[in-house]
Amino acid sequence: MADDSLTTWDELLAGPFNIHMVTTHNSVVLAAMRDTLDLTDEAIYREMRADYFRLTRNLDELGIAYHGLAKALVPDHRRREIALLFDSDVASLSSGGFYGIHVAEAWIAGLPRPRKGVPVNSILRGDILYDSADGVQAAMDQSVVYQQPFTVIHPSQVYCVYVTNLSKEQANTLTASAAEHPAYIGYADCTDRSAFKELLGLSLMNSGLRVGDMILEGVAENGAAPNGAGLPFEALGFTPAAVIDTQFLPFLGYRINSHLTGMNREDNDLALAMLSPDAAFLESPDIWMTPGRYGYLQDGRHRDSMEQAGLLHLSQPELEAAVTKLVAQGHLYNLRLNEYGDLLYTALVDIEAEGRYRTFTIGLRFNPRDKRVELMTFF
């Protein structure tokens, strides 16, 4: 909950925080503001912290605790990310071109229903916008479980709805519901890295954040009504709620993590700026570890993860260099200032091991005094 007693900048900035993620994927507002106004690192840090504070206050008013949204915003390899695929040409014939609305009931009805706790899911939607028809077909053939044979005529023919944070049972319910629609092509499990997931990462826009029976959506200005697309949320038991884009897109939008070298740089720059003005623009900090930490990773409870990642045999200098490279290619999450004054964050990285990609979490600590980044955990 946001603290009503925080009344000054110094009090706000000194207090502990835990920000799940920062993304510019669906919005260039933060980067454009920084570049156009030539803001200093300190200024962008203050502006982002202020927006984050306003967001938590606004969520409080909706009865939503920001800390409870982590599962929808931070990828977890133990939870499914599912892409539902529809033929927009088929759906357009029955809807006069409004195919997104036409297929909506099929997937909205399949969203997880409350059992234990409050279900939270990020939802992205859109057409495939990249690659050729042959390229999209090849990527789909590697990943999609087809309901029936399907041939891609043009990439934008494939309309996708992407839902995060699903159990196996919830994923099965969602796909079964979507399969009732005549335009349904099939689904792809996008939990792990794939060529098809990379296409979706480039193409899909954030549609909303589902929190229990609410659907949070970004809007362009205060007072604007949510659900501008007119999807049948209310008819199916959900209440749309508006969050201004300057708060929704950076802090509540979901980023489909894919291995697109260099394309995560803007996200990582602003995530580090959010952590500390002293950390801004450390695009690829040299990561170090204490000898004790190195020994712990070799012999402690994280040894199995090190071995699965193919890093166990490395010397300490080699491991520091390897982790530095991995973090530069990964995506940053869990930006936090704890009660002890430590500035901490994690990087999620994909490493190919035993013929498939596995996701690992690297825990890091930033020291603003010497502007160095220390490795804390690897699992």
N, C-alpha and C positions, 0 to 999 in steps of 0.2 A: 504494500500500500504506500502511496505517496505520503510524505510527512508534511502535515500542515504547518509544523513549527519552523520549517526552513524558510527564512525570510530574506536572506542576503546571498549574493553570489558566492562569497567565501564559504558560507555554511553549506550551500548546495554542492559546490565543487569539492569540498573536503569530505563529504559523506560517502560511505561505501555505496557501490552500485554493482549491478550484474546485468549487463546488456547481452542478450542472446546472440544477436548478429546485427551487422550493418551492411546494406546492399545498395548499389546504384543500378542494379540490373534493369529495372523498369523505369528509372528516372535519372536524369542528368542534373536535377535541380541543385543538389549539394555541390557537385563539381562545378557547375556553371556559376553558382553564386560565389564560390571561392575564387574562380578565375576572373570573373567579370569585375568583382569588387576588390580583387587583389588582396584578399584577406590573409592575415598572418595565421600561423599555426595556432596561436593562442585564441584568435577570434573565431576560427572555424570550430575549435574545440568547445568554446563557450556556447556558440550557436547550436551545435549538435546536442550538447548536454541540456540546453534549455528546451529544445524540441523533445528530447527524450523525457524530460521531467513533465512537460505539458501532456505528452502521451500518457504517461502513467496516471496523471490526474484525471484525464478524460476517460481512461479505462475504468478507473475507480468509480466514476459516476455511472458507468454502465454495469457495475457490479462484477467487473472482471479484474483479476489480479494478473499483472504482467508476468510475474514469475511462473504462472501456470501455463504459459504459452510455449515454453521451450520445446516440448515434444513436437509441436507443429512446425517450428522454425529451424531446429537443428537436426540435420540428418542423423539417423541411427540405423546402422546396418542390420539391427535386429528387427526393424519395423519396415514394412513394405512401402514403396512408392510405385503407384500404379498409374499407367497412362491408358485411358479408354479412347478408342479410335472409332470415328464415324465417317462415313462417306458423305461429304457435304453436298455432292451432286444429287444423291438419292434423297437426302433430307430436304434439299431445296425444292424438289418437285412437289413436295407435300406442304411446303410452308411459304411459297413465294419468295424464297431466298433467305428467310429468317431461320436458318438451320440451327443456329446456336440455341434459340428458344425452343425449337421443335424437339431437339434431343434432350433438353434439360431435365424434364420430368424423369426420364429413364435413369439418369445418374444421381439426381438429387434424392430420389426415393431409396437409393442404395447406400447413402451415407450412414456411417455407424450410428446406432441408437444407444442412448445412455444405458449403461448397466452399472459399472463401478466407476465413480468419478465423472468428470466432464470430458467428453470427446473433443479433441482439438485436431483440426486438419487444415493444412494450407491447400488452396485450390487454384490451379492455373488453367487457362483455356486459350485456345487459338488454333489457327491453321499452321501447317508446316510451311515455313517461308524460305527455306534454304535448300540448296542442292538441286540436282536434276531429278526428273522422274525416275530414271534408272538408279541414281544414287539413293533416293528415298526408298525405292523398292528393295534394294540390296540391304539397307540398314534394317528395314522392317522385317525382311525374311530371316534375319539373324535373331530377332528379339520377339516378334509378335506371335502370340497364340491366336491364330485366325479362327473365326467362327465359320468362315467359308473362304474359298480362294478369292484373292483380291489382286487386281492389277492397278498400279498407280498410273493415271493418265497425266496428271500434273500435280506437283507437290501440295498446293493449297487445297487440293481435293480432300486431303486427310485433315479432319478436324479433331483436335485432341482435348481431352479433359484429364488433368493430372492431379492426383490426390495423394497427400503424404500421410505418414504416421498411421499405417494400417497394420493390424494383425493379419495373420494368414486367413483366419475366419472372416474378418471384415473385408479383406480383399476379395474373397470368394463371393460374399454377398453383394459387393459393389459391382463386380463383373457380371454376375448373374442378372442383376437388375438392368444394367446397361444392355445386356444381350437381348432384352425384350424388344428393343427398338429395331425396326427394319433397316436402318442405316448403319447399324453396328458392324464394324469390321472385325474387331478383336481387341485384345489388350496386350500391353507389354509391361513386364515387371522391370522397373527402372531403378530398383534398389542399388544395383551395382552398375559400374561404368559400362557403357556400350556406345557404339557408333550412333545408334538411334537416340539414346539419351542426349548425346551431344547436339543432335539436330533439335531436339525439344528444348534444350537449354538456350539455344539461340532464338527460338521461335515463340515460345509461350509467354504470355503476360499474366501477372497476378490478377486473379479474379476476386479472391476473398479469403478470409480467415474464418473458419468455422469454429465457434466456441460454444459447445452445448447446443442450445436451440437458437443461437444467434449467428448471423453471417456478417462479419465486419468487412466493409468495403471502403476503399479510398475514394474520396470525392475532391473535386477541384477547389471548392471554396466552402467556407463555413456556412451552414444552413442548407446546403444542397442535399437533396434526397438520395438515399442509397438505392442500389439495384436499378441503375439507369438502363440496364439491358432488358429489364422486364422479365426476368426468369421467375418461374413459379415457386419461389421459396415459401411464401406465406401459405399457399395452398397445401404445401407439404409439411407444415409445422415449424417453419423457421422464420425468424424475425430479422430482416436486414437492418444494419446499423451503420451509420456513416462515421468515418474517421478522416480528417483532412489529409490530403495526399502528402504534405510535407512531413507528416508523422507516420502515416501508414507505409508509404513506399520504402523509406530507409529502414524502418524498424519492425514492420509486420509483413513485408513482402518476403516471399520465399525464393531462394536462389537454387535452381537445379544445378547441382555440382557436377561438372564434367571437366575433363582434362583438356582445357583450351588454354594452352600456355600463353601467358601475357594478358589474357582477357580478364583475369581476376585482379589485375594490378590496382585499378581504380577502387574496387571494393576494399582491398587490403590497405591501401593508403588511407582511406577514410576510416576504416576500422581502427587502425593505429592512431589516427588523429583523435578518434573518440576516446581511446584509452588514455592518452596523454598528449599535450601539445609537444612534448619533448620526443614522442615516438613517431610523430607525423613524417611521412615520406621516407621511412626506413624500408625501402622496397625489398631489400634482401639483406637483413642484418646477419652478421656472422654470429652464429649461435655457439655458445660454449657450455661446458659442464664441469663440475668439480670432479676430481678423481674419485671421490666417494660416490657421486652420482653415477659415474661410468661403471664402477664396480657393482653398484646396486642393479643397474640395467643388465649387467652380465650374469649376475647370480641371484637376483631377487625375484619377486613374483612377476616381473615383466619380461623375464627371460624368454618365455614361450613366444611372446609377441615379437621380440627382437629376432628370434630364430625364424618365425614365419615371414617376417619382412626381409630376410636375407641380410641382416645387419649385424648378427651376433659375432661374426668373425673379424669385424673391423677394429683397428686400434682406436684409441680415443681421438687423435687428430682426424683420422679417416671418418669416424662416426660423426664428429662435429661438422665436417664438410658435407657429409651425406645428408644430415638432418637440415643443414642450412639450405641445400638445394631443394629438398622435399617441401620445406615450409614455403619457399618462394613460389612453388607450383600449387600449393594447397589453398584452402579457404579458411578464414579466421572466424572463430566463434567465442562465446562465453567471455566477453571482455569485462573485467571486473576489478574493482578496488576492494580488497577485503578489510576486515576490522583491524588487521595488523599493518595496514599501509602498503601491502604488496599489490603491484599492478600485474595481473595475470591474464592470460588468454590461451586458447587452444587452436591448433591447426588440424583440420581433417585432411588427410592425404591418402591417395590411392596408390598402392604398390602391387605390381603384378607378382604373384606368388603361386607356384604350382599350377600354372596354366589359367589362372583367373585373377581378377583384381580384388584386392581386399582393402578395406578402409581402416586406417589406423589413426589414433588420436595422439597428438604431440602436445604436452602441456608445457607452457613457457612462462617465464617471468621477465618483465622489463624493468631495468634499473635506470631511472631518469638521471641519476648522478653521473654515471659514466656512459649512458645510452647504449648499454649492452643487453643482450637477450640471453637468458640462461635456460637450458633445458631442464625440466623438472620431472616429467613422466613421459612414458611411451607405452601405449597399449592399443 
